[in-house]
């Protein structure tokens, strides 16, 4: 790797301490998942969105609520169901007879953090209502465009698609999520603490914010200043190229996926206190960034298995 240039666009000591406290607070609410919590912060600082996929009851919604409470940002939860309509998310224009004009009534998407709970229980038309919001940070209703508040962060949870009553997310929507996580079962110590401790909902209700919207925006600016060397970019490009010709992969990673990987690696390095990206940062994130974007051939395994195989196939020069 080439020499790392000095940069002044790093976190201040006070903001760095606040980020560490924020992660510690979420880890106190979501027990035994420090890496998953760190990746959730990576998605936030990268100006991306987070998809949490796992079985019911493993803490997906708890993680989302813990993040919202810790960040102190405007928060809305939308429970996705089969009868949910796009207007229930975006909002609707209502005719004001006295003023003789339509007035827009914003929906729950007009919040800093939007929890799309069990997003794959709603039909595709309703799922797609979030596409413009996630990509452009705006929504268009009746020809008028309405900007969303900044920062804007979507946390979606979904159950595995083989469970009853689910609709698989289309590839175009999956690509809007910077990272996809799975929490998995807690270890024995964490599970015992959950069984014998205070209810997580009560703890979250008592949680005080550690960060503000200004802090989040400052951290996002700092992420842009984290250095990625030419050699590091070459490594990311090699991973992208390999994904497009790897056995078992029908559709490889797009340039947008490469940009997402670099942006997430910068945020990951920043959270670890560095002003430059290492190959280890890319490797730690690759599956979370790539697995949900890879389209496998029939009988070629899961996206996560393919991502791991691609990572092993590309050496670090």
Secondary structure as GFF3:
##gff-version 3
##sequence-region A 1 317
A	DSSP	alpha_helix	13	29	.	.	.	ID=ss1
A	DSSP	alpha_helix	34	45	.	.	.	ID=ss2
A	DSSP	beta_strand	50	53	.	.	.	ID=ss3
A	DSSP	alpha_helix	60	71	.	.	.	ID=ss4
A	DSSP	beta_strand	75	79	.	.	.	ID=ss5
A	DSSP	alpha_helix	86	90	.	.	.	ID=ss6
A	DSSP	beta_strand	91	96	.	.	.	ID=ss7
A	DSSP	beta_strand	101	106	.	.	.	ID=ss8
A	DSSP	beta_strand	113	117	.	.	.	ID=ss9
A	DSSP	three_ten_helix	119	121	.	.	.	ID=ss10
A	DSSP	alpha_helix	124	127	.	.	.	ID=ss11
A	DSSP	three_ten_helix	128	130	.	.	.	ID=ss12
A	DSSP	alpha_helix	131	136	.	.	.	ID=ss13
A	DSSP	beta_strand	138	141	.	.	.	ID=ss14
A	DSSP	beta_strand	144	147	.	.	.	ID=ss15
A	DSSP	beta_strand	153	158	.	.	.	ID=ss16
A	DSSP	alpha_helix	171	174	.	.	.	ID=ss17
A	DSSP	beta_strand	179	181	.	.	.	ID=ss18
A	DSSP	alpha_helix	188	196	.	.	.	ID=ss19
A	DSSP	alpha_helix	200	205	.	.	.	ID=ss20
A	DSSP	alpha_helix	213	224	.	.	.	ID=ss21
A	DSSP	alpha_helix	230	243	.	.	.	ID=ss22
A	DSSP	beta_strand	249	251	.	.	.	ID=ss23
A	DSSP	alpha_helix	255	271	.	.	.	ID=ss24
A	DSSP	alpha_helix	279	290	.	.	.	ID=ss25
A	DSSP	beta_strand	295	296	.	.	.	ID=ss26
A	DSSP	alpha_helix	303	313	.	.	.	ID=ss27
###
